Amino acid sequence: ILNMEDYRDDILNDAKLILGISDTSSDSLLAVYVFDAVSYIKSFCHLEVMPLQLCGIAANMTAGMYRRNKNGDDISLVKEGDREIGYCALSEFMEVYSERLKPFVNMAARLPSEVNAGV
């Protein structure tokens, strides 16, 4: 089990390797995606800290989010007459990783929203 500072740079470097990026020009954006990936994993799995075994998934999620941003895949556009609505369709992207994360879900932990909802 690692603290965020312990694995952030490793995940960032692994994501850059996956993406074929050798310079530091994208590091700031990738760091945001690393934070998002780790936050998603911890939230989905009901964990306070992320285990080392999930660093590879976090790097792949980071690379995927970066690719989606670069390709413009994060935004979907719906047109109704003269009205256009753009939104992020990240949920389908995250579903791919949800299956891989299920073995790591902490069933003993519950989120405050689950306790209040009687789940």
C-alpha positions as CSV (number, residue, x, y, z in Angstrom):
1,I,0.0,0.0,0.0
2,L,1.4,3.3,-1.1
3,N,0.8,7.0,-0.5
4,M,-0.1,9.2,-3.5
5,E,3.4,10.7,-3.5
6,D,5.0,7.3,-3.6
7,Y,3.5,6.2,-6.9
8,R,2.4,9.3,-8.7
9,D,5.7,9.7,-10.6
10,D,5.8,5.9,-11.4
11,I,2.2,6.1,-12.8
12,L,3.1,9.2,-14.8
13,N,6.2,7.7,-16.2
14,D,4.4,4.4,-17.1
15,A,1.7,6.4,-18.8
16,K,4.3,8.3,-20.8
17,L,5.9,5.0,-21.8
18,I,2.5,3.7,-23.0
19,L,1.9,6.9,-25.0
20,G,5.4,7.0,-26.4
21,I,6.1,10.5,-24.8
22,S,9.7,11.2,-24.0
23,D,9.6,14.9,-23.1
24,T,8.0,16.7,-20.2
25,S,5.7,19.0,-22.2
26,S,2.6,16.9,-21.3
27,D,3.5,16.2,-17.6
28,S,1.1,18.7,-16.1
29,L,-1.9,17.4,-18.0
30,L,-0.9,13.8,-17.4
31,A,-0.5,14.6,-13.6
32,V,-4.2,15.7,-13.6
33,Y,-5.2,12.4,-15.3
34,V,-3.1,10.4,-12.8
35,F,-4.9,12.1,-9.9
36,D,-8.3,11.4,-11.6
37,A,-7.4,7.7,-12.3
38,V,-6.2,7.2,-8.7
39,S,-9.2,8.9,-7.3
40,Y,-11.5,6.8,-9.4
41,I,-9.8,3.6,-8.4
42,K,-9.9,4.5,-4.7
43,S,-13.6,5.6,-4.9
44,F,-14.7,2.6,-6.9
45,C,-12.9,0.1,-4.6
46,H,-13.8,1.9,-1.4
47,L,-10.1,2.3,-0.5
48,E,-8.3,5.0,1.4
49,V,-5.0,4.2,-0.3
50,M,-4.3,2.4,-3.5
51,P,-2.4,-0.9,-3.5
52,L,0.7,-1.3,-5.7
53,Q,-1.1,-3.9,-7.8
54,L,-3.3,-1.2,-9.3
55,C,-0.6,1.1,-10.5
56,G,-0.6,-0.6,-13.9
57,I,-4.3,0.0,-14.3
58,A,-3.9,3.6,-13.2
59,A,-1.2,4.1,-15.8
60,N,-3.4,2.6,-18.5
61,M,-6.4,4.7,-17.4
62,T,-4.2,7.8,-17.4
63,A,-3.0,7.1,-20.9
64,G,-6.5,6.4,-22.1
65,M,-7.8,9.7,-20.7
66,Y,-4.9,11.5,-22.4
67,R,-5.7,9.9,-25.7
68,R,-9.4,10.6,-25.4
69,N,-8.6,14.3,-24.7
70,K,-6.1,14.5,-27.7
71,N,-8.6,12.9,-30.0
72,G,-11.6,14.9,-28.8
73,D,-13.3,11.7,-27.7
74,D,-14.2,13.1,-24.3
75,I,-16.8,15.3,-25.7
76,S,-20.1,14.2,-27.3
77,L,-22.3,16.7,-29.0
78,V,-26.1,16.5,-29.1
79,K,-28.0,18.7,-31.5
80,E,-31.7,19.5,-31.1
81,G,-32.7,22.1,-33.7
82,D,-30.6,25.2,-33.2
83,R,-29.5,24.0,-29.8
84,E,-26.2,22.1,-29.2
85,I,-25.2,20.4,-25.9
86,G,-21.7,19.1,-25.3
87,Y,-20.9,16.6,-22.6
88,C,-18.2,14.2,-21.4
89,A,-19.0,10.6,-22.0
90,L,-16.3,9.3,-19.6
91,S,-18.6,6.6,-18.0
92,E,-18.3,4.2,-20.9
93,F,-14.5,4.6,-20.8
94,M,-14.4,3.8,-17.1
95,E,-16.6,0.8,-17.5
96,V,-13.7,-1.0,-19.2
97,Y,-11.7,-0.7,-16.0
98,S,-14.5,-1.5,-13.6
99,E,-14.3,-5.2,-14.4
100,R,-10.6,-5.3,-13.7
101,L,-11.1,-3.4,-10.4
102,K,-13.9,-5.6,-9.0
103,P,-11.5,-8.0,-7.2
104,F,-10.0,-5.1,-5.3
105,V,-13.3,-3.7,-4.0
106,N,-13.3,-3.4,-0.2
107,M,-16.8,-4.8,0.6
108,A,-16.4,-3.9,4.3
109,A,-16.1,-0.2,3.5
110,R,-19.1,1.9,2.8
111,L,-19.4,5.5,1.5
112,P,-21.4,8.0,3.5
113,S,-24.0,8.1,0.6
114,E,-24.4,4.3,0.8
115,V,-24.9,4.4,4.6
116,N,-27.5,7.2,4.3
117,A,-29.3,5.4,1.5
118,G,-29.5,2.2,3.4
119,V,-27.4,0.2,0.9
